[in-house]
Amino acid sequence: MRRFGLILAVLLLTAPYSAITVLAQTGNGAPSGPHYNLNIIGVTHGKKPPMAGSDRHTIFVPLISDQNGDPDTLASDAAPILLTPGPFTVCDGNAFDKAFDCNGNMVNKLGAVFQLPCNNLDSLDLVVPCTDNGPGSIASYQVWARVVGKPGGNGTITLCAYDQTTLTDICNTDEILMRNKPNKFTDLTKTLTTLVGATGPGGTVGNYPLFADGFSGFFWDYDNNGNKILQLRFYLTPAS
């Protein structure tokens, strides 16, 4: 499977989420203003509680999942972060047991589940529009992440899905590299919300949004090699 992504080691912060217009950047490189905060935490031992059906903003994954440089978090493999459409919500924060969506349905034998809207931001240059899957299933937003803390950990993360035409898992062709310095946020919107350069139904090549027709089983391929906390921030913004 093709896999590209970012190298990350991140710090835990918590902040409320609300609809905003993204303002000027702050000193840490991120936009100023309210946001939805998600923390992906690497741990050495699997969590036992189900961690489903709560208002948590955390997902627990293996501290070391990428030992050979191979993609270890495929949807059929170890500890994927599965994605479903709807308002920003951690449906299942435990990647070490059965994966349940926000309606309580089991969607995979293993993994965490994060619910987020299809991103209709104009700057993503989508070749097809977002599909409406109910209230809160479409929004215009940016995703930011940063690297902080002691050097040593790293990891890769990118958006993948199952191509119903070729019957294979594919990942976006966007590549972003982050290092420990400077400890500032980077815009990862395309990497985590778009299948960049994918070939869709009918052979059309372009940027396909989350949950686009012709694809299924969307997930973040996250290969962790010692990152204790990966922080993601989601900022709503007018389409532009």
C-alpha positions as a Python dict, from the first residue, in 0.01 Angstrom:
ca = {
    (1, 'M'): (0, 0, 0),
    (2, 'R'): (122, 351, -80),
    (3, 'R'): (168, 548, 238),
    (4, 'F'): (294, 898, 296),
    (5, 'G'): (261, 1119, 599),
    (6, 'L'): (430, 1316, 871),
    (7, 'I'): (682, 1258, 1148),
    (8, 'L'): (538, 1365, 1478),
    (9, 'A'): (600, 1385, 1853),
    (10, 'V'): (342, 1600, 2027),
    (11, 'L'): (219, 1756, 2352),
    (12, 'L'): (-126, 1718, 2512),
    (13, 'L'): (-345, 2029, 2530),
    (14, 'T'): (-721, 2051, 2577),
    (15, 'A'): (-950, 2324, 2445),
    (16, 'P'): (-1322, 2365, 2371),
    (17, 'Y'): (-1467, 2354, 2021),
    (18, 'S'): (-1713, 2596, 1858),
    (19, 'A'): (-1788, 2741, 1515),
    (20, 'I'): (-1542, 3019, 1432),
    (21, 'T'): (-1382, 3217, 1159),
    (22, 'V'): (-1012, 3131, 1152),
    (23, 'L'): (-810, 3436, 1255),
    (24, 'A'): (-443, 3528, 1232),
    (25, 'Q'): (-183, 3275, 1343),
    (26, 'T'): (-58, 3272, 1700),
    (27, 'G'): (304, 3251, 1814),
    (28, 'N'): (293, 2870, 1795),
    (29, 'G'): (192, 2878, 1429),
    (30, 'A'): (-171, 2772, 1477),
    (31, 'P'): (-474, 2991, 1405),
    (32, 'S'): (-612, 3178, 1704),
    (33, 'G'): (-958, 3099, 1833),
    (34, 'P'): (-1169, 2806, 1956),
    (35, 'H'): (-1115, 2462, 1810),
    (36, 'Y'): (-1187, 2093, 1858),
    (37, 'N'): (-884, 1924, 2013),
    (38, 'L'): (-797, 1556, 1957),
    (39, 'N'): (-504, 1383, 2128),
    (40, 'I'): (-374, 1050, 1999),
    (41, 'I'): (-181, 897, 2288),
    (42, 'G'): (77, 619, 2252),
    (43, 'V'): (89, 369, 2537),
    (44, 'T'): (307, 64, 2602),
    (45, 'H'): (20, -160, 2719),
    (46, 'G'): (-324, -201, 2564),
    (47, 'K'): (-618, -35, 2735),
    (48, 'K'): (-887, -265, 2870),
    (49, 'P'): (-1195, -37, 2909),
    (50, 'P'): (-1419, -7, 2600),
    (51, 'M'): (-1388, 377, 2598),
    (52, 'A'): (-1697, 413, 2381),
    (53, 'G'): (-1994, 646, 2417),
    (54, 'S'): (-1823, 932, 2602),
    (55, 'D'): (-1725, 1295, 2543),
    (56, 'R'): (-1353, 1217, 2555),
    (57, 'H'): (-1101, 1395, 2333),
    (58, 'T'): (-840, 1118, 2346),
    (59, 'I'): (-757, 804, 2148),
    (60, 'F'): (-511, 543, 2279),
    (61, 'V'): (-285, 360, 2031),
    (62, 'P'): (36, 152, 2064),
    (63, 'L'): (344, 353, 2155),
    (64, 'I'): (545, 138, 1912),
    (65, 'S'): (354, 7, 1612),
    (66, 'D'): (603, 73, 1331),
    (67, 'Q'): (901, -153, 1400),
    (68, 'N'): (1003, -234, 1043),
    (69, 'G'): (904, 77, 854),
    (70, 'D'): (595, -99, 723),
    (71, 'P'): (236, 28, 745),
    (72, 'D'): (115, -139, 1063),
    (73, 'T'): (-220, 31, 1111),
    (74, 'L'): (-414, -88, 808),
    (75, 'A'): (-786, -131, 873),
    (76, 'S'): (-730, -508, 871),
    (77, 'D'): (-415, -486, 1083),
    (78, 'A'): (-311, -339, 1419),
    (79, 'A'): (-481, -39, 1586),
    (80, 'P'): (-628, 164, 1297),
    (81, 'I'): (-816, 489, 1355),
    (82, 'L'): (-1138, 435, 1162),
    (83, 'L'): (-1337, 738, 1041),
    (84, 'T'): (-1714, 789, 1022),
    (85, 'P'): (-1920, 1093, 909),
    (86, 'G'): (-2076, 1337, 1154),
    (87, 'P'): (-1988, 1610, 1406),
    (88, 'F'): (-1642, 1589, 1565),
    (89, 'T'): (-1664, 1308, 1823),
    (90, 'V'): (-1444, 1031, 1958),
    (91, 'C'): (-1680, 735, 1923),
    (92, 'D'): (-1431, 476, 2049),
    (93, 'G'): (-1106, 585, 2211),
    (94, 'N'): (-951, 240, 2251),
    (95, 'A'): (-757, 108, 1952),
    (96, 'F'): (-679, -219, 2131),
    (97, 'D'): (-1021, -386, 2112),
    (98, 'K'): (-1330, -403, 1891),
    (99, 'A'): (-1413, -76, 1714),
    (100, 'F'): (-1760, 76, 1763),
    (101, 'D'): (-1908, 379, 1587),
    (102, 'C'): (-2108, 648, 1764),
    (103, 'N'): (-2430, 448, 1717),
    (104, 'G'): (-2283, 150, 1899),
    (105, 'N'): (-2232, -58, 1584),
    (106, 'M'): (-1915, -267, 1559),
    (107, 'V'): (-1729, -153, 1245),
    (108, 'N'): (-1404, -349, 1275),
    (109, 'K'): (-1256, -627, 1485),
    (110, 'L'): (-989, -387, 1614),
    (111, 'G'): (-930, -13, 1631),
    (112, 'A'): (-1047, 327, 1750),
    (113, 'V'): (-1322, 529, 1580),
    (114, 'F'): (-1327, 905, 1521),
    (115, 'Q'): (-1629, 1085, 1377),
    (116, 'L'): (-1570, 1399, 1168),
    (117, 'P'): (-1745, 1591, 890),
    (118, 'C'): (-1665, 1566, 523),
    (119, 'N'): (-1449, 1874, 455),
    (120, 'N'): (-1584, 2101, 180),
    (121, 'L'): (-1312, 2368, 208),
    (122, 'D'): (-1278, 2525, -140),
    (123, 'S'): (-897, 2528, -125),
    (124, 'L'): (-892, 2146, -123),
    (125, 'D'): (-987, 2149, -496),
    (126, 'L'): (-1223, 1855, -463),
    (127, 'V'): (-1326, 1682, -785),
    (128, 'V'): (-1661, 1576, -634),
    (129, 'P'): (-1864, 1748, -359),
    (130, 'C'): (-1915, 1614, -9),
    (131, 'T'): (-2205, 1374, 38),
    (132, 'D'): (-2466, 1471, 298),
    (133, 'N'): (-2491, 1198, 562),
    (134, 'G'): (-2710, 1385, 809),
    (135, 'P'): (-2674, 1678, 1052),
    (136, 'G'): (-2314, 1789, 1102),
    (137, 'S'): (-2178, 1557, 832),
    (138, 'I'): (-2042, 1841, 614),
    (139, 'A'): (-1829, 2135, 730),
    (140, 'S'): (-1550, 2361, 615),
    (141, 'Y'): (-1246, 2336, 841),
    (142, 'Q'): (-869, 2323, 876),
    (143, 'V'): (-662, 2061, 1060),
    (144, 'W'): (-335, 2157, 1234),
    (145, 'A'): (-74, 1947, 1420),
    (146, 'R'): (259, 2014, 1584),
    (147, 'V'): (575, 1849, 1712),
    (148, 'V'): (697, 1935, 2062),
    (149, 'G'): (880, 1763, 2346),
    (150, 'K'): (1203, 1568, 2372),
    (151, 'P'): (1349, 1436, 2045),
    (152, 'G'): (1336, 1064, 1984),
    (153, 'G'): (983, 971, 1887),
    (154, 'N'): (842, 988, 1536),
    (155, 'G'): (555, 855, 1332),
    (156, 'T'): (361, 878, 1008),
    (157, 'I'): (-7, 945, 955),
    (158, 'T'): (-219, 990, 643),
    (159, 'L'): (-570, 931, 511),
    (160, 'C'): (-651, 599, 343),
    (161, 'A'): (-962, 423, 214),
    (162, 'Y'): (-1078, 112, 34),
    (163, 'D'): (-1111, 166, -342),
    (164, 'Q'): (-1426, -16, -451),
    (165, 'T'): (-1311, -17, -814),
    (166, 'T'): (-966, -172, -770),
    (167, 'L'): (-1061, -358, -449),
    (168, 'T'): (-747, -232, -274),
    (169, 'D'): (-656, 8, 6),
    (170, 'I'): (-521, 339, -124),
    (171, 'C'): (-372, 642, 52),
    (172, 'N'): (-336, 1003, -51),
    (173, 'T'): (-27, 1119, -238),
    (174, 'D'): (24, 1425, -17),
    (175, 'E'): (350, 1417, 178),
    (176, 'I'): (429, 1634, 481),
    (177, 'L'): (741, 1603, 696),
    (178, 'M'): (754, 1746, 1048),
    (179, 'R'): (1049, 1750, 1288),
    (180, 'N'): (1093, 1836, 1655),
    (181, 'K'): (1209, 2192, 1583),
    (182, 'P'): (1064, 2448, 1556),
    (183, 'N'): (776, 2340, 1778),
    (184, 'K'): (502, 2501, 1571),
    (185, 'F'): (176, 2383, 1424),
    (186, 'T'): (157, 2277, 1059),
    (187, 'D'): (-152, 2271, 836),
    (188, 'L'): (-236, 1906, 761),
    (189, 'T'): (-583, 1962, 620),
    (190, 'K'): (-525, 1790, 285),
    (191, 'T'): (-327, 1503, 437),
    (192, 'L'): (-599, 1402, 684),
    (193, 'T'): (-924, 1497, 509),
    (194, 'T'): (-860, 1430, 139),
    (195, 'L'): (-751, 1145, -86),
    (196, 'V'): (-502, 1358, -279),
    (197, 'G'): (-435, 1249, -636),
    (198, 'A'): (-660, 944, -612),
    (199, 'T'): (-823, 773, -911),
    (200, 'G'): (-1197, 757, -854),
    (201, 'P'): (-1489, 595, -1035),
    (202, 'G'): (-1468, 647, -1411),
    (203, 'G'): (-1091, 695, -1395),
    (204, 'T'): (-1106, 1060, -1281),
    (205, 'V'): (-785, 1158, -1099),
    (206, 'G'): (-801, 1431, -836),
    (207, 'N'): (-867, 1514, -472),
    (208, 'Y'): (-1156, 1312, -330),
    (209, 'P'): (-1318, 1410, 0),
    (210, 'L'): (-1382, 1195, 303),
    (211, 'F'): (-1664, 945, 248),
    (212, 'A'): (-1679, 1004, -130),
    (213, 'D'): (-1877, 758, -340),
    (214, 'G'): (-1660, 483, -485),
    (215, 'F'): (-1459, 450, -163),
    (216, 'S'): (-1536, 298, 176),
    (217, 'G'): (-1364, 208, 503),
    (218, 'F'): (-1189, 545, 549),
    (219, 'F'): (-917, 542, 816),
    (220, 'W'): (-601, 718, 929),
    (221, 'D'): (-294, 503, 875),
    (222, 'Y'): (-93, 594, 1187),
    (223, 'D'): (242, 421, 1233),
    (224, 'N'): (383, 521, 1570),
    (225, 'N'): (746, 488, 1673),
    (226, 'G'): (756, 638, 2021),
    (227, 'N'): (524, 939, 1995),
    (228, 'K'): (356, 974, 2332),
    (229, 'I'): (100, 1229, 2217),
    (230, 'L'): (-3, 1347, 1872),
    (231, 'Q'): (-218, 1661, 1896),
    (232, 'L'): (-461, 1759, 1623),
    (233, 'R'): (-665, 2079, 1616),
    (234, 'F'): (-976, 2129, 1401),
    (235, 'Y'): (-1081, 2488, 1320),
    (236, 'L'): (-1410, 2563, 1146),
    (237, 'T'): (-1377, 2830, 877),
    (238, 'P'): (-1587, 2969, 593),
    (239, 'A'): (-1526, 2791, 262),
    (240, 'S'): (-1277, 2994, 59),
}
